[in-house]
């Protein structure tokens, strides 16, 4: 299998984006670990700012290419985890309503929104 790096994104000859997503996961995991220790010291707006500056900036880069990959589910799990940390939710509970409360789009919705922005 051949990996190619083009404009900061890694892909292989099957265009599954598995390599690129594998490179994003450690970077976005760091964002989860950044939020947890500061949660008890800062306000919700600051936590959202940390989310957008660390996690969102990583996943939004090139999402129109890799957003529909079957491997993107692991990124969504990390996103759900960081939302759970911000809102103080138990890991197994649903975070659906918290995305709306925080005005944050879930990964698939962000992918669709980015495609619409790219198209128009």
Secondary structure, 3 states (H helix, E strand, C coil): CCEEEECCEEEECCCCCHHHHHHHHHHHHHHHHHHHHHCCCCCHHHHHHHHHHHHHHHHHCCHHHHCCCHHHHHHHHHHHHHHHHHHCCCCCCCCHHHHHHHCCCCHHHHHHHHHHHHHC
